[in-house]
Amino acid sequence: MKIFKHIPNILTLLNLLSGTIAVIFAVNNELVFAAYFVFLGIFFDFFDGLAARLLNVSGEFGKQLDSLADVVTSGVVPGIVLFQLLTSDSARLSIKNIDITCGNSNFEFLPYVGLLFTLAAAYRLAKFNIDERQTSTFIGLPTPAATLVVLSLPLILESSISQGMYDFITNKWLLVGLTILLSILMNYEIHLFSLKFKNYTWKDNKIKFIYVASILILVVFLKFLAIPIAILWYVLLSIVSNAYVKNKI
């Protein structure tokens, strides 16, 4: 039936819808709800590609639509979330004694650093579309992975009763540093292994099995805190794997 060929694009549009709803929540500082809708969007993003491959309907239109949806879900939303976190009382830095004002209040420039993430995500997505090298591996941190790090922050804050954890996560310099680090990692020429399985043999997928098993353990013990640790572990494991392959050659 012809309707089946539209399933991947419908899933992509559901990703875009989830991201758009997340934008509304993020703008209204409802960051936990924004995180849930971003996770839902990433879920749809994963299955639209899988559906396209299974139905053999992959095409340029779907590829472009997917990137447009990802710009919203994995670009605009995390940028706004970082903006909101940097706007919190513990992360404010106003320009004082400088003639930059909005109405009667000083202009706060630091929160806008969070939008660097949005620009870096859009740049990476555009580059990914024309980069023919990224078939079996990723070059640079995928935008959904970087987005998961950012959106895990409000969930960690929501679930943690530790004042120390709250102060750590809302520290303005940590947030600025994280924004810059993720923006660089998304566009840096570093090869990261893909979690797509061509087969399920231990020999061909050893690193993937190790990663998945370690993530499951982290989630059980650390819950939402496992997300940023998992992404960091993903990058480090890829670097170690690349070094091992080079030495072997």
ZADOVEX-853535 format. One record per residue (C-alpha): residue number from 1; z, x, y; residue in three letters. Coordinates in nm, 4 decimals, always signed. Each point is the difference from the previous one (the first is absolute). Example, Ala and Ser with C-alpha at 12.3 -4.5 7.8 and 13.67 -1.06 7.14 Angstrom:
<pts>
PT  padren         Z         X         Y  nuba
PT       1   +0.7800   +1.2300   -0.4500   ALA
PT       2   -0.0660   +0.1370   +0.3440   SER
</pts>
This chain:
<pts>
PT  padren         Z         X         Y  nuba
PT       1   +0.0000   +0.0000   +0.0000   MET
PT       2   -0.0869   +0.1175   +0.3510   LYS
PT       3   +0.3482   -0.0750   +0.1250   ILE
PT       4   +0.1397   +0.2923   -0.1998   PHE
PT       5   -0.1866   +0.2522   +0.2136   LYS
PT       6   +0.1977   -0.1195   +0.3025   HIS
PT       7   +0.3417   +0.0569   -0.1613   ILE
PT       8   +0.0370   +0.3625   +0.1248   PRO
PT       9   -0.0837   -0.1010   +0.3588   ASN
PT      10   +0.2411   -0.2953   -0.0195   ILE
PT      11   +0.2746   +0.2406   -0.1087   LEU
PT      12   -0.0929   +0.2304   +0.2898   THR
PT      13   +0.0241   -0.2915   +0.2437   LEU
PT      14   +0.3428   -0.0853   -0.1439   LEU
PT      15   +0.0950   +0.3609   +0.0748   ASN
PT      16   -0.1189   -0.0523   +0.3588   LEU
PT      17   +0.1863   -0.3313   +0.0251   LEU
PT      18   +0.3209   +0.1623   -0.1272   SER
PT      19   -0.0410   +0.2823   +0.2510   GLY
PT      20   -0.0623   -0.2417   +0.2875   THR
PT      21   +0.3151   -0.1985   -0.0847   ILE
PT      22   +0.1876   +0.3311   -0.0215   ALA
PT      23   -0.1226   +0.0862   +0.3522   VAL
PT      24   +0.1517   -0.3240   +0.1320   ILE
PT      25   +0.3342   +0.0752   -0.1663   PHE
PT      26   -0.0044   +0.3626   +0.1177   ALA
PT      27   -0.0733   -0.0954   +0.3617   VAL
PT      28   +0.2978   -0.2373   -0.0143   ASN
PT      29   +0.2158   +0.2798   -0.1441   ASN
PT      30   +0.0331   -0.1762   -0.3374   GLU
PT      31   -0.0613   +0.3290   -0.1768   LEU
PT      32   +0.1278   -0.0978   -0.3446   VAL
PT      33   -0.2400   -0.2951   -0.0222   PHE
PT      34   -0.2762   +0.2234   +0.1348   ALA
PT      35   +0.0722   +0.2464   -0.2816   ALA
PT      36   -0.0222   -0.2698   -0.2667   TYR
PT      37   -0.3383   -0.1203   +0.1259   PHE
PT      38   -0.1312   +0.3566   +0.0185   VAL
PT      39   +0.1067   +0.0545   -0.3620   PHE
PT      40   -0.1824   -0.3214   -0.0884   LEU
PT      41   -0.3085   +0.1249   +0.1849   GLY
PT      42   +0.0087   +0.3330   -0.1850   ILE
PT      43   +0.0280   -0.1968   -0.3255   PHE
PT      44   -0.3207   -0.1880   +0.0863   PHE
PT      45   -0.1597   +0.3285   +0.1115   ASP
PT      46   +0.0645   +0.1528   -0.3420   PHE
PT      47   -0.1449   -0.2935   -0.1910   PHE
PT      48   -0.3102   -0.0546   +0.2140   ASP
PT      49   -0.1340   +0.3395   -0.1059   GLY
PT      50   +0.0990   -0.0612   -0.3608   LEU
PT      51   -0.1710   -0.3399   +0.0037   ALA
PT      52   -0.3152   +0.1496   +0.1524   ALA
PT      53   -0.0204   +0.2588   -0.2780   ARG
PT      54   +0.0703   -0.2506   -0.2772   LEU
PT      55   -0.2577   -0.2473   +0.1322   LEU
PT      56   -0.2448   +0.2790   +0.0870   ASN
PT      57   -0.0515   -0.1332   +0.3520   VAL
PT      58   +0.0906   +0.3093   +0.2004   SER
PT      59   -0.2078   +0.0318   +0.3151   GLY
PT      60   -0.0118   +0.1318   +0.3541   GLU
PT      61   +0.1060   -0.3333   +0.1500   PHE
PT      62   +0.3183   -0.0133   -0.2065   GLY
PT      63   +0.0741   +0.3624   +0.0833   LYS
PT      64   -0.0226   -0.0619   +0.3742   GLN
PT      65   +0.1968   -0.3250   -0.0180   LEU
PT      66   +0.2722   +0.1776   -0.1961   ASP
PT      67   +0.0348   +0.2669   +0.2687   SER
PT      68   +0.0150   -0.2587   +0.2775   LEU
PT      69   +0.2816   -0.1792   -0.1824   ALA
PT      70   +0.1818   +0.3282   -0.0624   ASP
PT      71   -0.0156   +0.0908   +0.3690   VAL
PT      72   +0.2158   -0.3050   +0.0686   VAL
PT      73   +0.2338   +0.0064   -0.3004   THR
PT      74   +0.0371   +0.3769   -0.0340   SER
PT      75   -0.0731   +0.1044   +0.3578   GLY
PT      76   +0.1002   -0.2490   +0.2670   VAL
PT      77   +0.3137   -0.1350   -0.1703   VAL
PT      78   +0.1722   +0.3346   -0.0705   PRO
PT      79   -0.0847   +0.1136   +0.3530   GLY
PT      80   +0.1756   -0.3070   +0.1434   ILE
PT      81   +0.2964   +0.0470   -0.2362   VAL
PT      82   +0.0422   +0.3588   +0.1186   LEU
PT      83   -0.0287   -0.1242   +0.3595   PHE
PT      84   +0.2773   -0.2532   -0.0625   GLN
PT      85   +0.2264   +0.2530   -0.1713   LEU
PT      86   -0.0496   +0.2423   +0.2882   LEU
PT      87   +0.0789   -0.2794   +0.2450   THR
PT      88   +0.3396   -0.0675   -0.1596   SER
PT      89   +0.3096   +0.0790   +0.2083   ASP
PT      90   +0.0688   +0.3213   -0.1920   SER
PT      91   -0.3546   +0.1279   +0.0481   ALA
PT      92   -0.0710   -0.0583   +0.3682   ARG
PT      93   -0.1204   +0.2657   +0.2356   LEU
PT      94   -0.0941   -0.1171   +0.3475   SER
PT      95   -0.1998   +0.1928   +0.2563   ILE
PT      96   +0.2472   +0.0457   +0.2799   LYS
PT      97   -0.0686   +0.1243   +0.3487   ASN
PT      98   -0.3747   -0.0341   -0.0597   ILE
PT      99   -0.2165   -0.2578   +0.1701   ASP
PT     100   -0.1065   -0.1829   -0.3181   ILE
PT     101   +0.1399   -0.3513   -0.0075   THR
PT     102   -0.0567   -0.3389   -0.1581   CYS
PT     103   +0.1365   -0.2619   +0.2372   GLY
PT     104   +0.3504   +0.1047   +0.0924   ASN
PT     105   +0.0693   +0.2069   -0.3129   SER
PT     106   -0.0797   +0.3566   -0.0957   ASN
PT     107   -0.2952   +0.0443   -0.2315   PHE
PT     108   +0.1081   +0.1053   -0.3485   GLU
PT     109   -0.2696   +0.2290   -0.1335   PHE
PT     110   +0.1493   +0.1169   -0.3299   LEU
PT     111   -0.0599   -0.3225   -0.2014   PRO
PT     112   -0.3743   +0.0337   +0.0607   TYR
PT     113   +0.0008   +0.3192   -0.2085   VAL
PT     114   +0.0271   -0.2323   -0.3019   GLY
PT     115   -0.3515   -0.1265   +0.0711   LEU
PT     116   -0.1313   +0.3460   -0.0885   LEU
PT     117   +0.0357   -0.1186   -0.3587   PHE
PT     118   -0.2480   -0.2831   +0.0671   THR
PT     119   -0.2570   +0.2409   +0.1426   LEU
PT     120   +0.0417   +0.2466   -0.2879   ALA
PT     121   -0.0304   -0.2787   -0.2576   ALA
PT     122   -0.3205   -0.1344   +0.1565   ALA
PT     123   -0.1463   +0.3519   +0.0140   TYR
PT     124   +0.0839   +0.0625   -0.3664   ARG
PT     125   -0.1475   -0.3326   -0.1139   LEU
PT     126   -0.3258   +0.0687   +0.1837   ALA
PT     127   -0.0152   +0.3504   -0.1455   LYS
PT     128   +0.0742   -0.1308   -0.3497   PHE
PT     129   -0.2998   -0.2352   +0.0157   ASN
PT     130   -0.2475   +0.2828   +0.0502   ILE
PT     131   +0.1734   +0.2712   -0.2046   ASP
PT     132   -0.1723   +0.0158   -0.3401   GLU
PT     133   +0.2517   +0.2525   -0.1349   ARG
PT     134   +0.2783   -0.2565   -0.0446   GLN
PT     135   -0.1060   -0.1571   -0.3273   THR
PT     136   +0.2570   +0.1275   -0.2512   SER
PT     137   +0.2538   +0.1435   +0.2476   THR
PT     138   +0.1156   -0.0695   +0.3548   PHE
PT     139   -0.0391   +0.2454   +0.2857   ILE
PT     140   +0.2886   -0.0684   +0.2305   GLY
PT     141   +0.2777   -0.2529   -0.0492   LEU
PT     142   -0.1420   -0.3519   -0.0557   PRO
PT     143   +0.0847   -0.2400   +0.2831   THR
PT     144   +0.1821   -0.2504   -0.2279   PRO
PT     145   +0.2298   +0.2802   -0.1207   ALA
PT     146   +0.0815   +0.1082   +0.3557   ALA
PT     147   +0.0515   -0.3652   +0.0934   THR
PT     148   +0.2481   -0.0501   -0.2844   LEU
PT     149   +0.2127   +0.2812   +0.1455   VAL
PT     150   +0.0147   -0.1671   +0.3423   VAL
PT     151   +0.0581   -0.3542   -0.1288   LEU
PT     152   +0.2742   +0.1173   -0.2341   SER
PT     153   +0.2144   +0.0949   +0.3031   LEU
PT     154   +0.0974   -0.3543   +0.1095   PRO
PT     155   +0.0638   -0.0920   -0.3643   LEU
PT     156   +0.2308   +0.3005   -0.0419   ILE
PT     157   +0.1808   -0.0968   +0.3188   LEU
PT     158   +0.0315   -0.3593   -0.1218   GLU
PT     159   +0.1417   +0.0971   -0.3389   SER
PT     160   +0.2224   +0.2889   +0.1094   SER
PT     161   +0.3578   -0.0495   +0.1186   ILE
PT     162   +0.0358   +0.3640   +0.0976   SER
PT     163   +0.0274   +0.0719   +0.3727   GLN
PT     164   -0.1128   +0.3548   -0.0709   GLY
PT     165   -0.3208   -0.1251   -0.1624   MET
PT     166   -0.0642   -0.2316   +0.2961   TYR
PT     167   +0.0505   +0.2798   +0.2513   ASP
PT     168   -0.2235   +0.2320   -0.2039   PHE
PT     169   -0.2930   -0.2400   -0.0310   ILE
PT     170   +0.0139   -0.1195   +0.3629   THR
PT     171   +0.0222   +0.3522   +0.1381   ASN
PT     172   -0.2843   +0.0219   +0.2528   LYS
PT     173   -0.0966   +0.3566   -0.0885   TRP
PT     174   -0.0112   -0.0772   -0.3710   LEU
PT     175   -0.2309   -0.2943   +0.0723   LEU
PT     176   -0.2235   +0.2082   +0.2281   VAL
PT     177   -0.0119   +0.2806   -0.2558   GLY
PT     178   -0.0782   -0.2453   -0.2803   LEU
PT     179   -0.2791   -0.1559   +0.2044   THR
PT     180   -0.1603   +0.3384   +0.0665   ILE
PT     181   +0.0468   +0.1194   -0.3595   LEU
PT     182   -0.1573   -0.3106   -0.1542   LEU
PT     183   -0.2853   +0.0069   +0.2514   SER
PT     184   -0.0769   +0.3605   -0.0961   ILE
PT     185   +0.0342   -0.0600   -0.3752   LEU
PT     186   -0.2441   -0.2926   +0.0128   MET
PT     187   -0.2721   +0.2254   +0.1409   ASN
PT     188   +0.0914   +0.3424   -0.1361   TYR
PT     189   -0.2333   +0.1616   -0.2540   GLU
PT     190   +0.2434   -0.0159   -0.2903   ILE
PT     191   -0.1103   -0.1254   -0.3415   HIS
PT     192   +0.2285   -0.2654   -0.1494   LEU
PT     193   -0.0403   -0.1373   -0.3496   PHE
PT     194   -0.1117   -0.3598   -0.0464   SER
PT     195   +0.2050   -0.2451   -0.2066   LEU
PT     196   -0.3140   -0.1528   -0.1519   LYS
PT     197   -0.0061   +0.0403   -0.3795   PHE
PT     198   -0.3338   +0.0647   -0.1719   LYS
PT     199   +0.1867   +0.0173   -0.3304   ASN
PT     200   +0.3642   +0.0088   -0.1061   TYR
PT     201   +0.0238   +0.3315   -0.1849   THR
PT     202   +0.2903   +0.2319   +0.0809   TRP
PT     203   -0.2333   +0.2996   +0.0353   LYS
PT     204   -0.2160   -0.1565   +0.2730   ASP
PT     205   +0.2765   -0.1867   +0.1822   ASN
PT     206   +0.3087   +0.2159   -0.0369   LYS
PT     207   +0.0716   +0.0230   +0.3736   ILE
PT     208   -0.0537   -0.3738   +0.0484   LYS
PT     209   +0.2396   -0.0924   -0.2817   PHE
PT     210   +0.2642   +0.2371   +0.1386   ILE
PT     211   -0.0387   -0.1492   +0.3456   TYR
PT     212   +0.0172   -0.3638   -0.1118   VAL
PT     213   +0.3042   +0.0656   -0.2204   ALA
PT     214   +0.1838   +0.1821   +0.2789   SER
PT     215   -0.0768   -0.2826   +0.2455   ILE
PT     216   +0.1417   -0.2611   -0.2359   LEU
PT     217   +0.3211   +0.2008   -0.0263   ILE
PT     218   +0.0201   +0.0400   +0.3790   LEU
PT     219   -0.0489   -0.3737   +0.0581   VAL
PT     220   +0.2789   -0.0895   -0.2449   VAL
PT     221   +0.2556   +0.2264   +0.1690   PHE
PT     222   -0.1131   +0.0097   +0.3643   LEU
PT     223   -0.1828   -0.3312   +0.0546   LYS
PT     224   -0.1854   +0.0025   +0.3359   PHE
PT     225   +0.1065   +0.3575   +0.0720   LEU
PT     226   -0.2162   +0.0960   -0.2975   ALA
PT     227   -0.3192   -0.0812   +0.1958   ILE
PT     228   -0.0046   +0.2907   +0.2504   PRO
PT     229   +0.1332   +0.2351   -0.2691   ILE
PT     230   -0.2773   -0.1143   -0.2354   ALA
PT     231   -0.2704   +0.0733   +0.2593   ILE
PT     232   +0.1463   +0.3441   +0.0737   LEU
PT     233   +0.0174   +0.0679   -0.3754   TRP
PT     234   -0.3646   -0.1104   -0.0284   TYR
PT     235   -0.1093   +0.2584   +0.2582   VAL
PT     236   +0.2133   +0.2803   -0.1489   LEU
PT     237   -0.1117   -0.0746   -0.3559   LEU
PT     238   -0.3638   +0.0087   +0.1120   SER
PT     239   +0.0508   +0.3381   +0.1698   ILE
PT     240   +0.1656   +0.1431   -0.3128   VAL
PT     241   -0.2761   -0.1424   -0.2197   SER
PT     242   -0.2717   +0.1493   +0.2240   ASN
PT     243   +0.1697   +0.3405   -0.0077   ALA
PT     244   +0.0277   -0.0173   -0.3813   TYR
PT     245   -0.3694   -0.0829   -0.0380   VAL
PT     246   -0.1005   +0.2877   +0.2329   LYS
PT     247   +0.2137   +0.2509   -0.1904   ASN
PT     248   -0.1399   -0.1260   -0.3293   LYS
PT     249   -0.3534   +0.0528   +0.1221   ILE
</pts>
